[in-house]
Amino acid sequence: MEAIERLNKHLRERPVELFKLKKAGKKVVGYAAGGFAPVELIYAAGAIPVCLGMGGDPEPATEALSLTPLFLCTYCRSQIAYWKLDEVPYYRLPDLLVVPIVDANNKLIADTFSYFTTIETFRFGVPHDKRPIDADYYKVGLLAFKERLEKLTGNVITEEELRKEIELGNKRRSLLKAISYLRVGADPVISSKDYVALHHASFYADKDFYLEILQEVYDELKAKRGTMPEREYSGPRFMIVASTLAHGDVRIHELVEGTNAQIVYEEAAEGMVPYLSNADLQLDPIDALVDCYFTKRIRNPWDRPWGDRFDNLLEKAKEFDCQGIIWYQTLYRDGPDLQSWTFGKQFKEAGLIFVKIETNYNAAEKGPMRTRIETAVELADQVAA
C-alpha cells in the first residue's frame, strides 16, 4: 500500500525531525503505553508526545536484569534498558515522562527513569474501579498533569485549544475503529500485524500526517473489501487478548501467519490506542477526556473488580466471528495471569479454543510458542468443521 510506504518513510525520518524540533525549543513529553495519558493535553500545551512503548527484544529484557528486580513484568522492566542501551532515539528525547500508575509493574517504569536518568517523571494514579468517585480521582490526576504541562511549556492550555485537539483525537480514533471493523463479516483486508503497526505509528508520527495516512488507508481498504467475494471459511479466526502489544513485539503475529489462521481482533491493555469510544464534545474538555480515556474503556486485567470485562471480550469474539482466543501476556504480569485461569475456563465453556502464551522476550520461546499455536489452530479447524 502506497500510504503505508509513505508512513514508514515518515517514521524512518521522524527521529531526526524531532531532535531538530527539540533543539529549536519544542518540548517533548514521553508517556507510558497504557493509554491513560491523553495526548490531547500534550498537544494542547504545544508539546510533542512520544510513547516509550518498545518491547519484544531479548537484549533489553536481559540488560534490565542488572537494573531492576526479576519478578516484575518483562515489558515494564525492559523500558529502562532501552534508555541505557541508547539504540532507540525516542528514549533520549523526552523533557518529561508521564506514567499513569496502574499497578506495581508499570510503576517500575517511573521508578527506574527517576533513579537512573535526568528525565523528570510525572505520575498520577489510575483507579481499579469505575465508580463516580474513581472517575473523580482520575480527573484530579489529569488536572495535575495539565498544570505540569503548562509549567513545562510556558503555555496555558485553553479550553478552545483542548477542544480542537479532542476533535482531532476523535477523528483518529474513529478511523482506527473503522479500519478494524472492516474485518467484521469478511476476510481481513489488513493483517493484525499491520493493523497494530498503525497504532504504533501514532506513538511517533506527526499528528496531521498520521490522520491523512489513516484516511488513505481506510479508503483503500474499504475499496478493496468492496471487490472481495462473499466470505467462505478459509481458516480459523482468533482474537488476541494481550497484557502488552509493544512496538517491536511481533512474534505471535508471525507465528500465526505461518498457519492458516488469522488474528482478526486485538484487545491490549498496553500498546494500542483506546479507540472504541470517542470523547463527548458536549462535555467540559477535561470531563470528556475522563469519560473517553477512563470511564468508557473496557476494564483492564489488573482492575478490581473485573466487572464486565469477560462479557465485553466474549462479545467482541462473537462480533468478529472468532473460533479461538490467544491469551498473550508478559512474564510476571500478575493481573492477566490471575484472569487467564478464570477467563480461560469461561471461553472454553462458550465454545472457543483458548491458548495461553507467556513471554519473557526470550529467543528460546519461539519453538514452544509455535507448537502451542499450531495445536490451537488445528483444534479450531476441527471445531469449525
C-alpha positions as CSV (number, residue, x, y, z in Angstrom):
1,M,0.0,0.0,0.0
2,E,1.3,3.4,-1.0
3,A,0.0,5.1,2.1
4,I,1.8,2.6,4.4
5,E,5.0,3.1,2.4
6,R,4.8,6.8,2.9
7,L,4.1,6.3,6.6
8,N,7.1,4.1,7.0
9,K,9.3,6.6,5.3
10,H,8.0,9.3,7.6
11,L,8.7,7.1,10.7
12,R,12.3,6.5,9.5
13,E,12.9,10.2,9.2
14,R,10.9,11.2,12.3
15,P,13.7,10.9,15.0
16,V,15.9,13.4,13.2
17,E,12.9,15.8,12.7
18,L,12.0,15.5,16.4
19,F,15.6,16.3,17.6
20,K,15.6,19.4,15.3
21,L,12.3,20.5,16.8
22,K,13.6,19.9,20.3
23,K,16.7,21.9,19.5
24,A,14.5,24.7,18.3
25,G,12.7,24.8,21.7
26,K,9.8,22.4,21.4
27,K,9.2,20.3,24.5
28,V,8.9,16.5,24.1
29,V,6.7,14.6,26.5
30,G,7.2,10.9,26.8
31,Y,4.4,8.7,28.0
32,A,3.9,5.1,29.1
33,A,1.9,2.8,26.7
34,G,-1.1,2.1,28.9
35,G,-3.4,4.6,27.1
36,F,-4.2,6.6,30.2
37,A,-2.2,9.8,29.4
38,P,-4.4,11.8,26.9
39,V,-2.1,13.0,24.1
40,E,-4.7,15.8,23.5
41,L,-3.4,17.6,26.7
42,I,0.2,17.3,25.4
43,Y,-0.7,18.7,22.0
44,A,-2.8,21.5,23.5
45,A,0.2,22.6,25.6
46,G,2.3,23.0,22.4
47,A,4.4,20.0,23.2
48,I,5.1,16.8,21.2
49,P,4.0,13.4,22.7
50,V,6.3,10.4,22.2
51,C,5.3,7.0,23.6
52,L,8.1,4.9,25.2
53,G,6.5,1.6,24.2
54,M,9.2,-0.7,22.7
55,G,9.3,-4.4,23.5
56,G,9.9,-7.9,22.3
57,D,13.7,-7.7,22.0
58,P,15.6,-10.2,24.2
59,E,18.7,-7.8,24.7
60,P,16.9,-5.0,26.7
61,A,15.0,-7.6,28.7
62,T,18.3,-9.2,29.7
63,E,20.1,-5.9,30.2
64,A,17.3,-4.8,32.5
65,L,18.1,-7.5,35.0
66,S,21.1,-5.6,36.1
67,L,18.9,-2.6,36.9
68,T,15.6,-4.0,38.2
69,P,14.1,-6.8,40.2
70,L,13.5,-10.0,38.3
71,F,10.0,-10.7,39.4
72,L,8.3,-7.8,37.6
73,C,6.7,-7.6,34.1
74,T,9.2,-8.2,31.3
75,Y,7.9,-5.3,29.2
76,C,7.9,-2.8,32.1
77,R,11.4,-3.6,33.3
78,S,12.7,-3.5,29.7
79,Q,11.9,0.2,29.3
80,I,14.9,1.5,31.3
81,A,17.2,-0.8,29.3
82,Y,16.1,0.8,26.0
83,W,17.3,4.1,27.5
84,K,20.6,2.6,28.8
85,L,21.5,0.9,25.6
86,D,20.8,4.1,23.7
87,E,19.8,2.3,20.5
88,V,16.3,3.8,20.2
89,P,16.4,7.6,19.8
90,Y,12.9,8.2,21.1
91,Y,14.1,7.2,24.6
92,R,16.5,10.1,24.7
93,L,14.0,12.8,23.6
94,P,11.6,13.5,26.5
95,D,11.9,16.5,28.7
96,L,9.2,15.0,30.8
97,L,8.0,11.4,31.2
98,V,4.4,10.8,32.3
99,V,3.5,7.4,33.8
100,P,-0.1,6.9,34.9
101,I,0.3,4.3,37.6
102,V,-2.0,1.2,37.0
103,D,0.0,-1.4,39.0
104,A,3.3,-2.2,40.7
105,N,4.7,-3.3,37.3
106,N,4.3,-0.1,35.3
107,K,5.3,1.9,38.4
108,L,8.7,0.4,37.8
109,I,9.0,2.5,34.6
110,A,8.6,5.7,36.6
111,D,10.9,4.4,39.4
112,T,13.8,3.4,37.1
113,F,13.7,6.6,35.0
114,S,13.6,8.7,38.2
115,Y,16.6,6.9,39.6
116,F,18.8,6.2,36.6
117,T,18.1,9.2,34.3
118,T,17.8,13.0,34.5
119,I,14.4,12.9,32.8
120,E,11.8,14.3,35.1
121,T,9.0,11.8,35.8
122,F,5.4,12.8,36.5
123,R,3.0,10.2,37.9
124,F,-0.7,10.1,38.6
125,G,-2.9,7.3,39.8
126,V,-5.4,5.2,37.8
127,P,-8.1,3.7,40.0
128,H,-9.1,0.0,39.7
129,D,-12.8,0.5,39.7
130,K,-15.1,2.8,37.7
131,R,-17.4,4.3,40.3
132,P,-18.0,8.1,40.1
133,I,-15.5,8.6,42.9
134,D,-12.9,6.8,40.8
135,A,-13.6,9.0,37.8
136,D,-13.2,12.0,40.1
137,Y,-9.8,10.7,41.3
138,Y,-8.6,10.2,37.7
139,K,-9.8,13.7,36.9
140,V,-7.6,15.1,39.7
141,G,-4.7,13.4,38.1
142,L,-5.4,14.9,34.7
143,L,-5.7,18.4,36.2
144,A,-2.4,17.9,37.9
145,F,-0.9,16.7,34.6
146,K,-2.4,19.8,32.8
147,E,-0.8,22.1,35.3
148,R,2.6,20.3,34.9
149,L,2.5,20.6,31.1
150,E,1.7,24.3,31.4
151,K,4.8,24.7,33.7
152,L,7.0,22.8,31.3
153,T,6.0,24.6,28.1
154,G,5.1,28.1,29.5
155,N,1.8,27.8,27.6
156,V,-1.7,28.0,29.1
157,I,-3.9,25.1,27.9
158,T,-7.0,26.9,26.8
159,E,-10.4,25.3,26.5
160,E,-10.6,26.2,22.8
161,E,-7.2,24.6,22.1
162,L,-8.1,21.5,24.1
163,R,-11.4,21.1,22.3
164,K,-9.6,21.3,18.9
165,E,-7.2,18.6,19.9
166,I,-10.0,16.4,21.3
167,E,-11.8,16.7,17.9
168,L,-8.7,15.6,16.1
169,G,-8.3,12.7,18.6
170,N,-11.9,11.7,17.8
171,K,-11.0,11.6,14.1
172,R,-8.0,9.4,14.8
173,R,-10.0,7.0,17.0
174,S,-12.9,6.8,14.5
175,L,-10.6,5.9,11.6
176,L,-8.8,3.2,13.7
177,K,-12.1,1.8,14.6
178,A,-13.4,1.9,11.1
179,I,-10.3,0.1,9.8
180,S,-10.6,-2.6,12.4
181,Y,-14.3,-3.1,11.7
182,L,-13.6,-3.8,8.0
183,R,-12.6,-7.3,9.3
184,V,-16.2,-8.0,10.6
185,G,-18.1,-10.4,8.3
186,A,-15.3,-10.6,5.8
187,D,-11.8,-12.0,5.2
188,P,-9.5,-9.4,6.7
189,V,-8.3,-6.8,4.2
190,I,-5.5,-5.9,6.6
191,S,-3.4,-8.3,8.8
192,S,-3.4,-7.9,12.5
193,K,0.3,-7.2,12.4
194,D,-0.2,-4.3,10.0
195,Y,-3.2,-3.0,12.0
196,V,-1.3,-3.0,15.3
197,A,1.6,-1.2,13.4
198,L,-0.9,1.6,12.6
199,H,-1.4,2.0,16.3
200,H,2.3,2.0,17.0
201,A,2.8,4.6,14.3
202,S,0.7,7.0,16.3
203,F,3.3,6.9,19.0
204,Y,5.7,8.9,16.9
205,A,4.2,10.3,13.7
206,D,3.3,13.9,13.1
207,K,-0.4,14.1,14.0
208,D,-1.7,15.8,10.8
209,F,0.3,13.5,8.6
210,Y,-0.8,10.5,10.6
211,L,-4.5,11.4,10.2
212,E,-4.0,11.9,6.5
213,I,-2.5,8.4,6.2
214,L,-5.2,6.8,8.3
215,Q,-7.9,8.2,5.9
216,E,-6.0,7.0,2.9
217,V,-5.5,3.5,4.4
218,Y,-9.2,3.3,5.2
219,D,-10.3,4.4,1.8
220,E,-8.1,1.9,0.1
221,L,-9.1,-1.0,2.3
222,K,-12.8,-0.2,2.0
223,A,-12.5,-0.2,-1.7
224,K,-10.6,-3.5,-1.6
225,R,-13.2,-5.1,0.6
226,G,-15.9,-4.0,-1.8
227,T,-14.3,-6.1,-4.6
228,M,-13.8,-9.2,-2.5
229,P,-16.1,-12.3,-3.0
230,E,-18.5,-13.4,-0.3
231,R,-16.5,-14.8,2.6
232,E,-16.0,-18.5,2.8
233,Y,-14.3,-20.4,5.6
234,S,-10.5,-20.0,4.9
235,G,-9.2,-20.9,8.3
236,P,-9.9,-20.2,11.9
237,R,-10.2,-16.6,13.2
238,F,-8.6,-15.7,16.5
239,M,-8.8,-12.8,18.9
240,I,-5.6,-11.9,20.8
241,V,-6.0,-10.7,24.4
242,A,-2.7,-9.2,25.5
243,S,-1.3,-7.6,28.5
244,T,1.0,-5.6,26.2
245,L,1.5,-5.5,22.4
246,A,4.7,-3.5,22.4
247,H,6.2,-1.9,19.4
248,G,8.6,-4.5,18.0
249,D,6.9,-7.5,19.6
250,V,5.6,-9.3,16.5
251,R,6.5,-12.9,17.3
252,I,2.9,-14.0,17.9
253,H,1.7,-12.4,14.7
254,E,4.5,-14.0,12.7
255,L,3.8,-17.5,14.2
256,V,0.0,-17.2,13.5
257,E,0.8,-16.0,9.9
258,G,2.7,-19.3,9.5
259,T,-0.6,-21.2,9.8
260,N,-3.9,-21.0,8.0
261,A,-5.3,-18.9,10.9
262,Q,-5.9,-15.2,11.1
263,I,-5.9,-12.8,14.1
264,V,-8.9,-10.5,13.4
265,Y,-9.3,-8.6,16.7
266,E,-7.0,-7.3,19.4
267,E,-7.6,-6.3,23.0
268,A,-4.3,-5.0,24.5
269,A,-4.1,-3.3,27.9
270,E,-0.9,-1.6,26.8
271,G,0.5,-0.8,23.4
272,M,-2.7,0.2,21.4
273,V,-4.7,3.4,21.2
274,P,-8.0,3.1,23.1
275,Y,-10.2,3.7,20.1
276,L,-13.6,2.1,20.7
277,S,-15.2,5.3,22.2
278,N,-14.8,8.9,21.3
279,A,-14.7,11.9,23.7
280,D,-18.1,13.7,24.1
281,L,-17.6,17.2,22.8
282,Q,-20.7,18.3,24.6
283,L,-18.9,17.9,28.0
284,D,-16.3,20.1,29.6
285,P,-13.0,19.1,27.9
286,I,-11.4,17.6,30.9
287,D,-14.6,15.6,31.7
288,A,-14.7,14.5,28.1
289,L,-11.2,13.1,28.5
290,V,-12.1,11.3,31.7
291,D,-15.1,9.8,30.0
292,C,-13.2,8.7,27.0
293,Y,-9.9,7.5,28.5
294,F,-11.2,6.1,31.7
295,T,-14.9,5.6,32.2
296,K,-15.8,4.1,28.8
297,R,-12.7,1.9,28.4
298,I,-13.0,-1.8,28.8
299,R,-11.8,-2.8,32.3
300,N,-8.2,-3.8,32.4
301,P,-6.8,-7.1,33.7
302,W,-5.4,-5.5,36.8
303,D,-8.8,-3.9,37.7
304,R,-10.6,-5.0,40.9
305,P,-13.4,-6.0,40.5
306,W,-13.2,-7.5,37.0
307,G,-16.8,-6.5,36.4
308,D,-18.0,-6.9,32.8
309,R,-14.5,-7.4,31.3
310,F,-15.2,-11.0,30.3
311,D,-18.6,-10.2,28.8
312,N,-17.0,-7.5,26.7
313,L,-14.3,-9.8,25.5
314,L,-16.7,-12.5,24.6
315,E,-19.0,-10.0,22.8
316,K,-16.0,-8.9,20.6
317,A,-15.1,-12.6,19.9
318,K,-18.6,-13.2,18.7
319,E,-18.8,-10.0,16.7
320,F,-15.6,-10.7,14.8
321,D,-16.6,-14.4,14.3
322,C,-13.7,-15.8,16.2
323,Q,-13.1,-19.5,16.8
324,G,-10.4,-19.0,19.4
325,I,-8.6,-16.8,21.9
326,I,-4.8,-16.3,22.1
327,W,-4.1,-15.0,25.6
328,Y,-0.7,-13.3,25.4
329,Q,1.0,-11.9,28.5
330,T,4.4,-10.9,29.6
331,L,6.1,-12.9,32.4
332,Y,5.3,-11.8,36.0
333,R,2.3,-9.6,35.0
334,D,0.0,-10.8,37.8
335,G,-3.3,-9.3,36.7
336,P,-3.6,-11.1,33.4
337,D,-2.1,-14.2,34.9
338,L,-4.8,-14.4,37.5
339,Q,-7.5,-13.7,35.0
340,S,-6.3,-16.3,32.5
341,W,-7.4,-19.1,34.7
342,T,-11.0,-18.0,35.2
343,F,-11.4,-16.4,31.7
344,G,-9.8,-19.4,30.0
345,K,-12.4,-21.7,31.5
346,Q,-15.2,-19.4,30.6
347,F,-14.0,-19.0,27.0
348,K,-13.9,-22.8,26.6
349,E,-17.4,-23.1,28.1
350,A,-18.5,-20.6,25.4
351,G,-17.2,-23.0,22.7
352,L,-13.9,-21.1,21.9
353,I,-10.4,-22.6,21.7
354,F,-8.2,-21.0,24.3
355,V,-4.4,-20.9,24.4
356,K,-2.3,-19.0,26.8
357,I,1.2,-17.8,25.8
358,E,3.5,-16.2,28.3
359,T,6.7,-14.4,27.2
360,N,9.9,-13.2,28.7
361,Y,11.1,-12.0,25.3
362,N,13.5,-14.9,25.2
363,A,14.5,-16.2,21.8
364,A,14.2,-19.8,23.0
365,E,10.5,-19.4,23.5
366,K,9.7,-19.4,19.8
367,G,9.6,-23.2,19.3
368,P,7.2,-24.0,22.2
369,M,5.1,-21.0,21.2
370,R,4.8,-22.3,17.6
371,T,3.8,-25.7,18.9
372,R,1.0,-24.3,21.1
373,I,-0.3,-22.0,18.5
374,E,-0.3,-24.7,15.8
375,T,-2.2,-27.1,18.2
376,A,-4.8,-24.4,18.9
377,V,-5.2,-23.7,15.2
378,E,-5.8,-27.5,14.5
379,L,-8.4,-27.6,17.3
380,A,-10.1,-24.6,16.0
381,D,-10.2,-26.1,12.5
382,Q,-11.9,-29.2,13.9
383,V,-14.5,-27.1,15.7
384,A,-15.3,-25.1,12.6
385,A,-15.6,-28.3,10.5
